């Protein structure tokens, strides 16, 4: 590719930092680095270190002075990144945040249209990009009908179609099944072989991207001013700094997080049962059927399977938030406590202490203007005293490493921090059953270990947990019973 928009970009940061307008602390600070055209960089750091903020700055989407304060310089090809937006393509952690148009083909074409690319060329690029990411759906498929993982591939296809000089990937495989992870990595590799774009990818787990990248840059773990703490060839950085990086939360090969001890006792009674279930998000459009499943006290049920199989839909149905398309979900007398046997008929207040839910997309359940207030919503709805609300909130803030963010706006948190906040908010009402969709999304090794340990404690205290997940490590760590879903024929 010889056109200006497909030349590999040069990236440079000179003492750069960013502070959100609603925050006292800097998201990151004192970042200085230079990335040469065509380099393939893996950007590492603990959850909350500011990796996503750096990518957003390079993509020119952080906003102006009303959104926050910057210092230093952030340059693409020698000009301010905010003035070079057409040079960078960004794939975010949350694919829903990037879905713009109602149909798949139109959504992939959107960026190309903004660049003024001729119509015939646009549709050639759209077809090639969808094929590259393995999203085999009709161009007129409604984007709202896609699963979270499919939307992630859609977002990547939109960036690939623009053929950017700088490709920025913010945990692009976080919501994908194992096969999808490989497909996306290979799609990026194929693109780089033809376009030679500069690549910066943020991931907590290294093994997927190590064969593709040629440089590792590590951002300090406090996000407040340590800047770059390691930079070089992957083998050199990991050999010299592996142990220190693992302590900081980076997923380093050879330094796995600790797993909790096995359950101390056998599972108890079934608190929830699904019998002859068919599930659907839209009435009349069943995504999975013939489901018989039980959720036992003191145990973990892991719902696994490929993207699009209906895992999240089943989770929401078990949680009493979606009506079954067929069959029934029933609660035991011990769980219902006089509220009736069908969770779908319970009021929101009745659900609070019975079934807590953590959605796949954290933003879908954030309501308050501060982290502390977010934790107080459920307990306050139950009429708990201010002292009890403060006690529960303080415990959860400390346990999930959110205490320094208690006064922050939840929407300014990193993806991993938002995930921990939504888990904490669900735990604040102490429900007997907890349904979690991708609970370990966006976590570094340290917060993954702490979150999994907390879930194991809840299990051992008699709670029933349902986790919808592609993270097979969490299935092993929690000694979960597995219910595997397949794609409908």
Secondary structure, DSSP 8 states (H G I E B T S, - for coil): --SGGGS---EEEEEEEEEETT-SS-SEEEEEEEE-TT-EEEEE--TTSSHHHHHHHHHT-S-STTTEEEEEEEEETTEEGGG-GGGEEEE-S-GGGG--SSBHHHHHHHHHHHTT--HHHHHHHHHHHHHHHT----TTSBGGGS-HHHHHHHHHHHHHHHT-SEEEEESTTTT--HHHHHHHHHHHHHHHHHH--EEEEE-SB-HHHHTT-SEEEEE-TTSSS--EEEEE-HHHHHHHHHHHHHHTT-B-TT---------SS----EEEEEEEEEE-SSTT--SEEEEEEEEETTEEEEEEE-TTSSHHHHHHHHTTSS--SEEEEEE-HHHHTTS-S-GGGS-HHHHHTTEEEE-SSGGGG--SSSHHHHHHHHHHHTT--HHHHHHHHHHHHHHTT-GGGTTS-GGGS-HHHHHHHHHHHHHTTT-SEEEEESTTTT--HHHHHHHHHHHHHHHHTT-EEEEE-S-HHHHHHTT-EEEEE----
